Amino acid sequence: MNTTHIISSKSLDLATIQSIILEQKQLELSTDSVDNINQCRTYLDEKLKSETRPIYGINTGFGSLYNVKISKENLTKLQENLMMSHACGTGDLVPEPIVKLMLLLKIQSLSYGHSGVQLQTVKRLIDFYNYDVLPLVYTQGSLGASGDLAPLAHLSLPLIGKGKVTFKGDVLEAEDVLKHFDWQPITLLSKEGLALLNGTQFMSAYGTYLLLKSYKLSYLADLVGSVSIDAFDGRIEPFNELIHLVRPHNGQLETASRVSEFLEGSQIINQEKQHVQDPYSFRCIPQVHGATKDTLAFVAKTFTTEINSVTDNPNIFANEDEIISGGNFHGQPLALALDYLKIAMAELGNISERRVFQLVSGLRGLPAFLVDNPGLNSGFMIPQYTAASIVSANKQLASPASIDSIVSSNGQEDHVSMGANAATQAYTLINNVERVIAIELFNASQALGFRAPLKSSDFIEQFLSSYREVVPFIKEDEILHDDIQASIEFIQTLGIDSEELF
């Protein structure tokens, strides 16, 4: 197994990032990346020796202070002041796996050699990644337009020995961790603070993390939905390829095929049915789950483009002798994609809860609330309430953040994406979907127990055999919170081959 990932011009994709995370790979710069970084920095240093006119962010103030020229002797102080003044995030801490992704994506963006940073700055970020020195970053503070300024300021502060980090489970002063490794604080040169703070790595890291989780939940929604179909004594005809070929959305075709495979050989699905149709939450799984898959493909394309891009400002083009101030830090593509992701994933939870409702309703020969002696036992009455409350919360979270904008920087930054808010909303929403799918699995496995001695497919029976080791069949009322939590942890720890996901 290769334990190192080489940062290069080769594009990162979701499968590669998943491999880096799961295999806990170390990072290393390619020779070409080193050359690109050095060439850009040398060009900028030479340019500043002869340049007398103001160049935004390099020898000027920032935002609406763009017209204030800064003397050469104050350029390092300018970058440090920028970093400290912008480190004003608040709210909850960003989860550590996402902070680590922020480091990876910032390193990737700086490696292209259009940002003007020193090689040692990028190497120190790699050190942070490789040694799990993870800066404390806060969820609130970014407008998602001048880059993720506040979160990236917190991410970058430890480079100059300021701020706090987590290391080996402890929260420590960055200065103390630098001493532990005998690392000297980085002396920032012109443009470096801005290169570190401008960029979309907060939104990008959230989006990448959530896409990996969403692809897994999409797979599990198909699998758990298949368990529910058999538990409800559903019909297989709605998954026949013929009806999907005449409406050939990719996600719809993929879902129908996957569910058919999951149910292949099931005694229950193949028995004669007394009913001619199933409710939409079963019959329309290909159409609803499939539309979410198509959305994931769009969002993945957007984020794959973003994480392989240069998103700070200004951009330096040494070969063309150009330093150009533009707006690559603006998060609009990500904000729209994150909002779309929220809506699509909320729908997986929505239809899942509807299947839970059907399963506990005393239909198709199942006992009311999936328990013997209903009345004395409430059984699975309240897990459906829980799922319903989560689905309702997700409807609120799915409201688009990107339709809002608030003027900032004294009017200079007069349209912002609010993509950072979309990112944190998506994080809560997608974790909620995971809980709803876990509740559906809890209900569907219980319902399937009442179909004995008939069996589902070998695949589903093996899947449920593993599940039963942590969540047994419920015979009479008990504290169901514990079983729901065990269901959540079960699906969180399930390993699924990337070939099945992407």
N, C-alpha and C positions, 0 to 999 in steps of 0.2 A: 504493500500500500504506500502510495506517495504521500508523505506527511507535510509537504511544502506546496504552497500555491505561489506561482510566480506572477507578480503584477506586471502586466505588459499591455500592448495595444490590442491583444486578443480580447474580444468582447466577453464580459461576464454575462452568464444567463442564469436562470433560476436553478437549474440542475447543478451547475457549478457552485453556486452559492450554498445550496443545500449540502453538497459534498464538503465544502470548506467548513461548514458549521458542524455537521455530524461527525466528521473525521478529525475535527479540532486541528485543522492544518495551520501551520505557521505561514507567515507572509514573507516574501522576499522580492526585491525589485529586480526586474530584468536589466540586462546591460543597456538595451535601447531606452528603457525608462530613465535610467541614471543619466544617460547622455542627453535625453530630452530635457530633463530638469536642469542639468548643468548649463546646457546651451542657452536656455531661456534666461536663467539667472545672470549669466555672463553678459548676454545682450542688454538686459535691463541695467546692470551696473555701468556698462559702457555708455549707454544712452544718457544716464543721469549725469555723467561727467560733463557732457557738452550741452545738455538741454536746459534752457532757461525758462521756457514757457511752462505754465502749470499743466500737469497731467493728472486727471482725476484719480484720487485715492492713492497716488504714489507720492506726490509732493503737494497735495491739497488736503483740506478737510473733507468730511464725508456728508452724504445726504444733502441737506439744504446749505451746508457749509462748504460746498464744492468750489466756491470762488476764493476761499481763503488759502493763500499759498504758504507752504511750510518750508522753513529753512532746512538746508541739508543736515545741519548738526542736530536737528530735532526729529529726524525721520524715524529713528528707533523708538523714541518717546511717543511719537504720533501713533505707531502701531500698537504699542503696549497700552496707551490710553484708550484706543479704540476697543481693544479686547476687554479691558476692565469695565469701561463705561457701558458696554453692550451686554455684559454678563448680569442681566437683571431678570432672569427667568424665575418663575415661581410655580406653585402647585405641586403635584406629585412628582416623584422621581421617575424618569424614563426607565423602563425595565432594562436590566443589564444586557440581555441578548440584543436589544435594539441599539444600545449605546455601542456595542461592539460592531454591529453592522454599520453604524455611522462612521466609525473609524475606518473600516474597510472601504466604504464608498468614498470617503474624503480622500484617502490615499489613492484610490483609483483615479479620481478626477484630477488630482494634482500631478499624477504621473505622466500626463500627456504633454507636459512642458509648455503650457499656455498661461500659467498662473504666476510665474516669477518667484517661486519659493526657493529657499536653499535646500540642497540635498539633505543636510542634516535635520532639517525640520520634518521632512517626509520620513526619514529613517527613525526619528523619535516617535512619530505616530505609529510606525510599524512596531517599535519596541513596546509601546503601550498595548497594542493589539496582541502581540505574541506573549507578553508576560501578564496579560489580564489586568493591566492597570487601567481601570475604567473610570473616566471622569464622571462626577455627579452632574447630570443634565436634568432640567426640569421640563415638564410637559407644556407649561404655559409661557407665552412670551413672543412667539413667532407669528407674524402676519403672512408668512409664506410668499413674500414678494421681493424683499431686498435680500433674498436668500433667507435661510432660517437663522437670522442674526443672533438672537439671544441664546438658543440652544447650542449653536456652533461656537459662541463665545465661551460658554461653560465647557464645551468639549475641548477647546484649545487652551484655556487658562493654564492647565498643568504644564504645558510646554515651557512657560516662563516661570514655573515654580509657584503658581498661585492656584487658588481654588482647592477643591477636595476631590478625592478619588476613592473608589473601593479597591481593595487589594487583599486577597486571601480572606474575604468575608468581613473585613474591617473597613470602616470609613476613616480615612487618614488625610492629613494635610498633604497636598501635592509636593510641597517642599521636602517633607520627611521621606516620601517615597523616592524622590530623585536622589536624596542622600543615600538611601538604602542601596540603590543600584550604582552609586557613584556617577550619576548623570549630572552634567552641568545644565542649568536653565538655558534655553535657546535665546540668543540675542537676535531679536527680530530685525530684519532689514526692511528697506522700503517695500511696500506693497504686500508684505507677508500677512499682516493682520487682516487686511481686507480679503486676501485670498483664502484665509482660513474661515472667516466669518461669512463671506458671501458664498452661496451655494445652497443646494436643496437637499442636503444629506439627512436632515431630520425627517422631512416628508418621505424621501426615498427609502430610508431605512425602515420606517414604519410600513410603507407600502410593500417593500420586498418581504419583510417578515410576515405581513398579513396575507400576501399572495401565497407564500409557502403553506401557511395554515389553511387558507381558503381552498386550495387545491386538495388538500387532505380531507377537509370537511365535505367538499363536493363528492369525493369518492365515498366517504362514509355515509353521506346522505343517500346515495344510491344503494349501498349495502344495507343500511338500517331500514330504508324504505322497502327493500326486497323482503326483509324479515317481516315487516308490517303487512305486506301484501299476503304472504302465506298465513300470517296470524289472523288476518281478516277474511281468509278463504277467498282471496281475490282471483281475478281472471288474468290469463297470460296474453290474450288476444291484443290488448292495447300496445303490446311491445313487439308485435310482429313487424319485421323490417319493411314489409310492403307499404304500410301506411306512412312510414317515415320517409321512404324514398320519394313519395309524391309531395312531401313538404321537407326538403332535405337540408334543414339547418344542421350544421355539424354537431352541435351540442346535443340536439334532440336524437340524432342517429346514434351518437356515442352512448347516451344514457340508455336508450332502448336496448342496445346490444349488450351493455354491461349488466342490466337487470336480468335480461334473458339468460345470460351466462350464470349469474348468481343463482337463479332458480332452476337451472337445468337438472332434471332428475328428481325434482321434488314430488313426493306422493301427493302432497296437498294441492299443489298447483294443477296437477294432472287429474284430480278427481272430478267427477261430474258436478256441475254447479246448479244450484236452485235459482240463482239470480242471473239476469242477462247483462247487467252493467254494474260497475263499481263507482263510488263517488269520485269526483275530480281529483281529490288529494291522492288517490291511488292511480286512477286511470290516466291522469295527465302528468304523471311523474316525468316522462320524457320531455314534454313540452316546457314544464316549469324548471326542473333541474337542468335541462338542456340550455335554456336561455341564460341561466347563471353561468354555465360553462362557456358560452360564447362571450359573455361579459368578461369573464376571467381572461380569456384569450386577448381581448382588446386591452384590458388593464395591464396584462403582462407585457404586451408590445410597448405600451407607453413607458412603463417603468424600466424595461430592458434598454430602451433608447436613452432614458434619463441617466441611468447609473453608468453608462458608458460615454458620458458627455462631460464637457467642461462647463461649469455653471457658476463660476465666480465672475468678478468684473473689476477693472477692465481686463480684456483678454490680450495677451501678448503674442505676436506673430513675428518671431525673430527672422525667419527667412524672407518675409515680405517687408521687414522694417516698419511694422505697424503696431501701435498700441491703441486699441479701439474700446471705447466705453459703450456698452450696450445693455441688454436686459436679460441675459441668459439665466439669471438668478430667479426670474419670475416663475412662481409655481403653478401658473394656471393649468398647464397640461396635467399636472399631478392632482390638483384640486378637483378638477372635473372627473378624472379617473377614480380617485378615492370616493367621491360621492356616488359614482356609478357602482363601484364595488360594494359600498354600503347597501344600496338598494337591492342589488342582486343577491347578496348574502342574506339580507333580511328576509327575502322571499323563501330561501331554503328553510329558515326557521319557521316562517309563517305556515308553509304547507306541511311541515313536520308536525307542528302543534295540531293541525286539523286531523292528521292521521291518529294522533294520540286521542283526540276527542272521540273519533269513530270507534277506536278500540275499547274505550271504557263505557260505551253507550249501551251495552247489553244486546248488541246486534250479532247476527250470523252465528248464533249458537254459543256465543261467549257470555259468561256471567257478568252481570252489572258490576262495573268497577274492578273486574278481573280478580275476584276473590270469592272463595266459598263463604257461605253464610253472610251475604251482603245485608246490611242493617246492623247486625252485631259487629261486623267488620266494615269499615269505610273503604278499605282496600286502596285502589289506585285513583280515588276521587280527586285528591288534592294535588298530586303531581301534575295533573292537567291544568289546575289553577296556576301552579308555578310556571308552567310553560306559557300559559296565556299571558301572565304578567310580564314575562320576559319579552314575548313577541310584541306586546303593546309598547314596552320601553324602546324596543328596536325601531318601531315605526316613528317614534320621536327622534331617535338618533339618526335615522336615515334621511331626515330633512337636509337638503343640500347646504353645505357650508359655503360653497363657491359662489353662491348668488349674492353674498354679502361683500362689502368693501368699505373700509374706513380710511379716510385720508390721514397720512402720517408725514413726519419729517417736514413740517411747516409747509405742506402742499407740494413738495418735490416728489414725494412718493404717493401719488394721488389715486392709484388703483392697486389694490392688493388682492391676493388670491384666496386668503384664508384656508389654504391647503393644510396648514398645520393643525387647525381645528378639525378639518375633515379626517386627518390622520388619527388623532386621538379618539374621535368619535368612532371611527372604524375599528379601532382596537377594542373598545368596549363592546361594540355591536357584534363583532366576530367571535369574541369570547362568549357572548350571550348565545350565539347560534350553536356553539359547541355544547353548551349546557342543554339547549333544547333537543339537540340530536341525541345526547346522552339520556335524556328523559324518554324520548321515543324508544330508544333501545331497551330501556328498563321496562317500558310498557309492552313492547312487541315481544320481548323474550318471555314475559309472563303470559301473555295471551297465547303464544305458540305452545306453551306447556299444556294448555287445555285442548290442543289438537291431538295429543297422544291417543292411540299408538301410532297415528300417521306421522311421518317424518318429512321435514323439509329436505332441501338438497344436501349433498355431502358437504359442500363448501359452507353452507349456512350452519349446518349441525356442528361442524368443527369450530366455526367461529363462536357459536353460542356455548360450546363446551368450555372454551377458554374463558368466556364471559362468566359462566356459572361458577367458576372457581373463585370469583370475587363478589358476585352478586347472585345468591341462590334464589330459587323459586320461593315466593312469599306465600305462606299458608294462612297466616292470620296477621292482624295488625301489629306493626312494629314501628320504630322510628325510621321513617323512609328517607329522611335527610341523609343518613349514612349510606344508604344504597344509591341514592342519586350522586353523592360525592364519589363513591366508588366507581360508578358508571362513567363519570367525567374523567376520572384518573385513568380508567381503562382505555378510553379512546385517545387520551393524551399520550399514552405510552405505546400505542400501537405503531409498529413500524410498517410502512408501506413503501414498496419499491418505487423509485422515481419514475420508472417506465410506465407504471400504472397511473401516475399523477399528471405528467406534463405531456 
